[in-house]
Amino acid sequence: MDEPLIQPASISVDIAKPLRAFYLHDQRIMPWSSTRIIGPITIEATSGDFFYGPENWQVQKVEFYIDNTLKATMTTEPYSWNW
């Protein structure tokens, strides 16, 4: 009898930085109602891996897009990109 294929419901990737705050040259200055950035910033993403059945389901890559244009692809943690 074949075992059923077990798939994760989803694998999540969240933006860890920048958050809703005012940033000046990659430093969080103060909370803000929306994200405001002056100067360069490091974009950081975190992932949640799911463990189902006999296999571990893990994020294989994180892609960073600006205005629908691919800017960077990271395949190892930490998932970060300097913009």
C-alpha positions in Angstrom: 0.0 0.0 0.0 1.4 3.4 -1.0 1.8 6.0 1.7 0.0 9.3 1.0 2.1 12.2 0.0 2.2 14.7 2.8 2.6 18.3 1.9 2.8 21.4 4.2 -0.1 23.7 4.1 2.3 26.6 3.6 5.8 27.8 4.3 5.9 31.3 5.6 8.4 34.1 4.9 8.0 37.3 6.8 9.8 40.7 6.5 11.7 41.2 9.7 13.2 44.6 8.7 12.2 47.2 7.8 9.1 47.4 10.0 6.7 50.3 10.4 9.3 52.9 11.5 11.5 55.7 10.4 15.0 54.5 9.4 18.1 56.7 8.8 21.1 54.9 7.1 20.0 51.4 8.2 19.2 52.5 11.8 15.7 52.4 13.3 15.1 55.9 14.7 11.6 55.7 15.9 8.2 53.9 15.3 6.2 55.4 12.5 2.7 54.9 11.0 4.4 53.5 7.9 7.9 52.6 6.8 10.1 55.6 5.9 13.7 55.1 4.8 16.4 57.6 4.2 19.7 56.2 2.9 20.6 52.5 2.4 18.8 49.8 4.3 19.3 46.1 4.9 16.1 44.1 4.1 15.8 41.1 6.3 13.4 38.1 5.9 12.7 35.2 8.3 11.2 31.9 7.4 9.3 29.2 9.3 10.2 25.6 8.4 7.6 22.9 8.7 8.2 19.4 9.8 5.7 16.8 8.4 6.0 13.1 8.2 9.3 11.6 7.2 10.7 14.8 5.6 11.6 18.3 6.6 10.1 21.0 4.5 12.4 24.0 4.3 12.6 27.3 2.5 15.0 26.8 -0.4 15.3 30.5 -1.4 14.0 34.0 -0.7 13.6 36.4 -3.6 13.6 40.2 -3.0 11.6 42.3 -5.5 11.3 46.1 -5.9 8.4 47.3 -8.1 8.0 43.7 -9.5 11.7 43.5 -10.5 13.8 40.8 -9.0 16.7 42.4 -7.2 18.3 39.5 -5.2 17.9 35.8 -4.4 19.2 34.3 -1.2 19.5 30.6 -0.7 20.9 30.5 2.9 20.1 32.2 6.1 20.2 34.9 7.1 18.0 36.1 4.3 19.1 39.7 3.9 19.8 42.1 1.1 21.4 45.6 1.2 19.3 48.1 -0.8 
